[in-house]
Amino acid sequence: MRRVAVLILTVLLTAVLASSVSASSVHLKGGPRAEPTFDDLGLQLNAQGDLAGLGNENILVTITATANPTSTCTNPSGKQQPPGQNPAEAEVSGSVSIPREEIDNGNVHFDVTTDPPPSPIEGAPDCPGSSWTETITDLAFTSAVITVEQPEGNLVLTISCTFSSPTSNGPVPGANVSCTQS
């Protein structure tokens, strides 16, 4: 009887260790230098890539991006302020849930896009007065962080990326992207 109990305990311990090992090995497919691809959509940033080393549970992929905004200030009469406003950095984020049924042998493709910034900006902090209207018209992204949780609430991968120069609308050239995974 004692041998059976030891055998059952060994099997359970092996299963627990195997699941934690697979969760700790999540990475971008393509090796240690693999990087996601990015597309500047004007007011949003899209990131795509392929993950490997996943377990058999739902995942949550989140992107948080920092950008230099371009905005316009409009006075209460509807006339725009001359150029020269310098709004502070903006941060936007978005996430996508991927059900476990889409994971194939520990691999899955992700496609996640930030939400656009709020517009108009309440209180118009970068305009001459709070009665003005401040509208962000474009974002030039400077960095992005992608996190992967499996299951939701259990962080298994962080990808931190910087862009050598702020992005402009359209695909971000791979040569301008530098990422680290942890």
TAHU-V512848 format. One record per residue. N is the residue number from 1. PHI is phi in radians with two decimals (999 if undefined). Layout:
n | phi
N | PHI
N | PHI
This chain:
n | phi
1 | 999
2 | -1.12
3 | -1.11
4 | -1.12
5 | -1.10
6 | -1.13
7 | -1.10
8 | -1.11
9 | -1.07
10 | -1.11
11 | -1.10
12 | -1.11
13 | -1.11
14 | -1.09
15 | -1.12
16 | -1.13
17 | -1.12
18 | -1.13
19 | -1.21
20 | -1.27
21 | -1.16
22 | -1.15
23 | -1.20
24 | -1.47
25 | -1.88
26 | -1.16
27 | -2.76
28 | -1.27
29 | -1.14
30 | 1.98
31 | 1.70
32 | -1.15
33 | -1.72
34 | -1.14
35 | -2.41
36 | -1.24
37 | -1.77
38 | -2.21
39 | -2.41
40 | -1.46
41 | -1.72
42 | 1.69
43 | -1.83
44 | -2.39
45 | -2.10
46 | -1.86
47 | -2.27
48 | -2.38
49 | -3.08
50 | -2.08
51 | -1.80
52 | -2.35
53 | 1.45
54 | -1.43
55 | -1.52
56 | -1.83
57 | -2.36
58 | -0.99
59 | -2.20
60 | -2.18
61 | -1.94
62 | -2.16
63 | -2.11
64 | -2.20
65 | -2.21
66 | -1.90
67 | -2.55
68 | -1.65
69 | -1.48
70 | -1.94
71 | -2.39
72 | -2.09
73 | -1.92
74 | -2.12
75 | -1.33
76 | -1.00
77 | -1.46
78 | 1.70
79 | -1.66
80 | -1.40
81 | -1.24
82 | -1.02
83 | -1.04
84 | 2.17
85 | -1.24
86 | -2.19
87 | -1.16
88 | -1.20
89 | -0.99
90 | -2.04
91 | -2.20
92 | -2.26
93 | -2.59
94 | -2.86
95 | -2.60
96 | -2.44
97 | -1.67
98 | -2.09
99 | -1.24
100 | -1.02
101 | -1.12
102 | -1.50
103 | -1.42
104 | -2.05
105 | 0.91
106 | 1.44
107 | -2.05
108 | -2.76
109 | -1.64
110 | -2.07
111 | -2.53
112 | -2.25
113 | -2.29
114 | -1.20
115 | -1.36
116 | -1.24
117 | -1.23
118 | -1.13
119 | -2.68
120 | -1.23
121 | -1.44
122 | -1.05
123 | 1.40
124 | 0.74
125 | -1.10
126 | -1.77
127 | -1.92
128 | -1.07
129 | -2.72
130 | -1.26
131 | -1.45
132 | -1.34
133 | -2.05
134 | -1.92
135 | -2.16
136 | -1.37
137 | -1.84
138 | -2.84
139 | -2.18
140 | -1.87
141 | -1.32
142 | -1.96
143 | -2.81
144 | -2.63
145 | -2.19
146 | -1.95
147 | -2.05
148 | -2.14
149 | -2.04
150 | -2.62
151 | -1.20
152 | -0.92
153 | 1.76
154 | -1.96
155 | -1.20
156 | -2.05
157 | -2.77
158 | -2.22
159 | -2.05
160 | -1.85
161 | -2.18
162 | -2.15
163 | -1.91
164 | -1.08
165 | -2.47
166 | -0.96
167 | -1.26
168 | -2.22
169 | -0.89
170 | 2.02
171 | -1.05
172 | -1.55
173 | -1.03
174 | -0.99
175 | -1.16
176 | -1.64
177 | -1.95
178 | -2.31
179 | -2.20
180 | -2.24
181 | -2.01
182 | -2.54
